[in-house]
């Protein structure tokens, strides 16, 4: 049931993007379309255990979460206006990749979930979300309705998603690897709720293009 729900919300977001394809094709939001298609195909394939190796799919989870982090962090960096913030965000992205390589090579490895790096990556996206809202509150000279701000909905969805995932992944190494089944259930529930919020906000962000663009 949880997998179906996640796939449903992803599909709705992808459909909304396709419907608005003509209005977003000259904006950075056009790149969300192939990403959403990739994410949807990954979830469907994962549902059917296509990536399972020795009863584990954590290796493909590492790859997919890295792709997700790189996509959103680079995308958000383009939205940020302040050059100083942009430079620091780029440095943090580069640092996260270096840390990921080191972690896979010497610590958690490739076949186990690199939870420490995932936490670091979520922390970076949360920071960038906060920078966006800081800029929105301090550098906007005119009154804007939220239905005219696709980036507002994108950042709102990502902030809720990353905050919730940060909390569950912070205890992943201890709870999941010790066979705590209640944790697995809680992880699934929180992930689906977080995904529903993220993809609902993404859907609204595409609907915003019916009104205006960023």
N, C-alpha and C positions, 0 to 999 in steps of 0.2 A: 504493500500500500504506500509506504514512504517513497519508494523509488518512482512509482507511478505519479505521485503528487509532484515530485521534483521535476520530472520530465514534462509534466503538464504545464507548469509555470514557465519552464524554459521555452517550450513550444509556443506559448502565447506571446512571450517577449519577441521571439524570432518572427512570428507572424506579423506582429505590430511593426517590426523593423522593415519587413518586406513590403508591407502596405505603404509605408512612408518612404520607400526607397528613392523616389524621385526628389523628395524634399531634403533628404539627408546626403545625397550622393556627392555634393560639393562641400561637405563638412567632415570633420574627423569621425563623426558618428557612423559613417559608412563602414568603417573598419570593425564595428561591433557585429555586423551581420556575419562575416565569416567566422568570427570568434564564437558567436552563439551557435552557429551550425556545428563547429567543432565540439563545443561543450555538449550539445544535444546528442551528437553521434557517440561521444565518449560515455555519456550516461546510459544510453541504450545498450551499447556494447558491454558496459560494465554490468548492467542488469542481467545479461545473459552469460556472464563470467568469461567473456572472450579473452580477457587479459590475465586470467588466473594462472599463476605458476606456483606449483606446490601449495595449492589452496590459498594463495595470497595474491592480491592485486595492488599491494602497496607500492611496488616499483612504478606502475603507471600512474598511481596517485601522485607520487613525487614529481613526475614529469608534467602532469596536467596542472598541478598546483603552481609549479614554476612558470608554466606558460600563462596561467591566469594572472599571477602576480606581475609578470613582465608586461602583459597586455594592459592591465588596469593602471599600473604605476606609470608607464610611459604615456598612456592616454591622458591620465590626470595631470601629468607634468605639462602637457600641451595646454591644458585649461588654465593652469596657474599663470598669473600675470607678472608677478614680481621676479625679476631676473635672479636675485640672490637666492630666493626659495627654489627656483628652477635648478640652479647649480648644485645646491645641497641635496635636492631630491635625486638628481642624476648620480651624485656621489654615493648616496645610500643604495641606489639600485645596483651600482657596480660593486659596492661592498657586499651586498647580499649574495651576488653571484659568486664572488670569491669565497665567502663563508660556506656557501652550498657545496662548492667543489671540495673544500677542505673537509667538511662534515661527511660527505659521501666517501672520500678517500681514506679518512683516518678515524672516524668516530661512528656515526649511526649507520653508514653504508648506504648502498643503493637499494637493497631488497627490504629494508625496514623503513618505516615512515620517518622522514627527517623532521620530526616535530619541532625541534629547536629552531631550525631555519624557517619553518612555516610560521612560527610565532613571530620571528623577526620580520618576515615579509608582511604579515598582517599588521604588525606595529607600524611599518612604513606607510602602508595604505591608510591606516587610521590617522597618522600624522598629516598626510597629504589632504585627506578629507577635512581635517581641522583647519589647515591652511586655506583651503578653498572657502570655507565658511567665514574665516577671518577676513579674507579679501572681500567677500560678498558684503559683509557688514560694514567694512571700513572704506571701501573704495567705490561703492556704488553711489553715484550722485543723484540718481532719480529713482522714483518709486516704481518697482517692478512687481507684477503679479507672478506667483510661482508657476503658473501655467505657461509663462513665457520663458521659463528657465529650465531647459532640459538637463543642464549640468547640476542644478539643485537636486533633482530627483535621482540622478545617477549617483551623486555623492551621498545623498541620504540613504539610499539602498545599500551602497557599499559600506557606509559607516555602521549601520545596524548589523549587516552580515559579518563584517570583520570583527566587530566587538564581541558578538556571540560566539563566533568560531575561535577567537582568541581565548575565551574563557574555557571552552570545552577542550581545546588542544593543549592548554596549559596543564591539564591533568591526564593527557592521553597516555604518555609513556608509563605512568604508574598504574592507572586504572585498567587500560585496555590490555596491556601485556600481562597483567595479573589475572586475566579471565573474569573480570567483573561484568557480568551480563547486564546488570542494571545500568551500568555506565554505557554499554553499547546501545541499549534502548534509548537512554537519554540523549546520547550522541546523535542517533537517527532523528529523534523528534526535534531537537534544537536545529539540526542541519536543515531539515525540511522547512521549518518555520522561517529560519534565516534566509533560505533560498527563495521561499515564497515572497518575502519582503523585498529581497534584491530584485527578482525578476518582475515583480509587480511595479516597483519603482522604475525599472528599465522600460517597461511597457508604457508607463505614464510619460516618461521622458520622450519617447517616440511620438506619443499623442501630442505632446507640446509643439511639435513641428507643424501641426495643423494651425497653430496660433502664430508662431514666429520661430526664429532660430536664435541660438546664442550669439 
